[in-house]
Amino acid sequence: MEEGLPKLEKQGFKRSPFSTSWFGWNAGINCYIFEIGRLLNNSILENLNVYINRDDRWIQIYLNIFKLSPAVENIGQLKELNGINFGIPPNNLTKMRLREDGNKGIVLINELFSPHYKLGISFSSNGFQREVEKLKNLISSDMQNIGFFIEKWHSIYQVSVTDWNGNRK
């Protein structure tokens, strides 16, 4: 998050305003969770959810986009609302995992040669630091270019119209 979050904040992403959103350590599931979003044109809500499990080498970053109806003037108007419905069916059916979902081509080739948000295996402290640096650079670059993933999301899914509580219309 130290690499990616500042890049996203420069592009208008903020901590999710929902009363149920997480931003940091969740001891109940032994995981860091960061829920952030941005509002475009007073109605398009772009959500990013980041999960960093304590005993897992993967960092999972998910993108989902909604059209709010009625429109809001700023994302702060959603404060104190329950955002749970934005993360459960049918709304989560359009959730895309960055660098994992929506890849075209042969799956095995993508799996072997495409970079992932995964800490590589290392056998020394220097090797571990190299793997951390590679992961930091990948996340930094991708968050700076989040528009690429947003375009990819739009090429796969349709924006669903929802009310402020996440109920589809």
Secondary structure by P-SEA (a helix, b strand, c coil): ccccaaaaaaacccccccccccccccccccbbbbbbbccccccbbbbbbbbbbccccbbbbbbbbbbbccccccccccccccccccccccccccccccccccccccaaaaacccccccccccccaaaaaaaaaaaaaaaaaaaaaaaaaaaaaaacccbbbbccccccc
